[in-house]
Amino acid sequence: MRKLPDTLALVFFVLILFTVLTWLIPAGTYERELVQGREVLVPGSYQSSDRSPQGIGPLLLAPIKGFMGASQIIAFVFLVGGAFGVINRTGAIYAALQDVVKKSSQNPKYKKAVIPLLMLIFSVAGATFGMSEEVLVFILITLPLSTALGYDTVTGIAIPFIGAGAGFAGAIANPFTIGIAQGIAEIPPFSGWEYRILVWFLFTSLAIYYVNRHASRLLEGKSKAVNGDSIGDPTRESDHLPKTSFDGSKKLVLVVFAIGIVGLIVGVTLWDWYINEIAALFIAIALLSAILGRLSVNDASQSFAHGASEMMGAALVIALSKAILVVAEDGQIIDTVLYALAGLADGLPAVASVQVMFLVQSALNTILPSGSGQAALTMPIMAPLSDLLEISRQTAVLAFQLGDGITNLIIPTSGITMGVLQIAKLPYTKWVKWAGPLILLFMLLAMLVLIPPVLFFYYQ
């Protein structure tokens, strides 16, 4: 199979495409007005205007303008990434997971609880700090655990990958998707968490049921291993994993992290915290984690730098995505696109319109599998579009979140998906055959949970 272009390259191709589109799409503008301190489009005010096509010069200038326009969000991504670099360096998350794995595998009494418990842990991680790439590390633990318990390779993949993916799709406080999307939509960061807890619970419950049912059928002999691998191979038992002590310092690091997440929810709910305050909170968590984790000054600073450096790709995607909007805005085609999208949903009830928004986000994710980049690219369009369709911006963010998160689990353009399958030596076609029904169920569930927010104009 020919290797697909990197996400950064895809975004740059889109930038070139939008530059060309400024020559093809008629220019036009909506009138705007301030409503409760927020700029919204005035429905019915669209008017055509003189074309302003963008050439080579504006195309080359757009990336630096994109960095400038998205500087606060980019800085936020770097700082949060650095903070998680420090937390990961303490080994607290790895040790906690390994401790759960070992105790569960050694005691038959808890065998039935292994899959639900571990998937719940991964789901919380996906819902709170957007666990994604980290799955590539943890799958090395769950694969041997799965076979040791009598399950197959797919179960070993699904525990961390589907678990974290369900939490990511139904995220409660993911700073890389919800935080960025809400910031662009100009609504309080992480607001609306009350309904998202319900969404997260439903997605996580469905994921656990699906994986647990597959594992149970394996033990009962009603199903065969998806990959035809040996079930219960003793050479891959979890006892052969590197041993890491889950000591008091690591437990304290996790306590600090948990308190920090609670503080984040309280801060944005009661004290109107925004990106600056949230970034400061993560820096505080990193500092305390370094102290409690007994990291040296050099180790902590290098871990922070490493964590931040891992966000470089996301930062560049955000900047280029913003550059696309710079070109589109300078070419005055954004409002024309909004007008066309509004026409697509014209005459449809709001409940149907939000489903269209969700499906558009899902389709876009197949060519742009970057939550933060997609938020930067689509939310400046989806947020005002929701105003035109009389759908709350909070609901538009929820549609983005679900559209981005669900398809991540199966699209071949996702480096994480293909990396996980490569580690497990599971063919992509076999994964699609097994996970496909679950993805369809997720899609159906997403369309259902988008209905109540529209009916009650959820959290304006």
Secondary structure as GFF3:
##gff-version 3
##sequence-region A 1 460
A	DSSP	alpha_helix	7	24	.	.	.	ID=ss1
A	DSSP	beta_strand	28	29	.	.	.	ID=ss2
A	DSSP	beta_strand	32	35	.	.	.	ID=ss3
A	DSSP	beta_strand	38	41	.	.	.	ID=ss4
A	DSSP	beta_strand	47	48	.	.	.	ID=ss5
A	DSSP	alpha_helix	56	69	.	.	.	ID=ss6
A	DSSP	alpha_helix	71	89	.	.	.	ID=ss7
A	DSSP	alpha_helix	92	106	.	.	.	ID=ss8
A	DSSP	three_ten_helix	108	110	.	.	.	ID=ss9
A	DSSP	alpha_helix	111	129	.	.	.	ID=ss10
A	DSSP	alpha_helix	135	148	.	.	.	ID=ss11
A	DSSP	alpha_helix	153	169	.	.	.	ID=ss12
A	DSSP	pi_helix	175	179	.	.	.	ID=ss13
A	DSSP	alpha_helix	180	184	.	.	.	ID=ss14
A	DSSP	alpha_helix	193	219	.	.	.	ID=ss15
A	DSSP	three_ten_helix	234	236	.	.	.	ID=ss16
A	DSSP	three_ten_helix	238	240	.	.	.	ID=ss17
A	DSSP	alpha_helix	248	270	.	.	.	ID=ss18
A	DSSP	alpha_helix	275	292	.	.	.	ID=ss19
A	DSSP	alpha_helix	297	309	.	.	.	ID=ss20
A	DSSP	alpha_helix	312	330	.	.	.	ID=ss21
A	DSSP	alpha_helix	334	344	.	.	.	ID=ss22
A	DSSP	alpha_helix	350	365	.	.	.	ID=ss23
A	DSSP	alpha_helix	371	388	.	.	.	ID=ss24
A	DSSP	alpha_helix	393	407	.	.	.	ID=ss25
A	DSSP	alpha_helix	415	424	.	.	.	ID=ss26
A	DSSP	alpha_helix	428	449	.	.	.	ID=ss27
A	DSSP	alpha_helix	451	455	.	.	.	ID=ss28
###
